[in-house]
């Protein structure tokens, strides 16, 4: 199983960024998945999750700004991040529930 995260980078406060996670070696459409993030000196935390039926859930701090989605035909999960804040700076990881697989992480930095 491989989870390849991409799309991170540097963006100014108020800007937008999208990260993606492409999976291989699994029955992607059957999996519940999520995005987590870990800022320096802090614990890894859930950002958003999406079930295999497309039901989404967001942590309060990103609700209304971030959108999680998935494309089962491309075996890919996305996180669209709008109105980014400096406190969103972290390494973002994709995760497959039940199987407990983690992607390698992609850095998102929000700074002027």
Protein Blocks (a to p, Z undefined) as FASTA:
>chain_A
ZZddehiacddehiacddddddehiafklpccddddddehiacddfbdcdfkopacddfk
lgokaccdddfklopacdddehiafklgccdddddehklpacebiaddddZZ
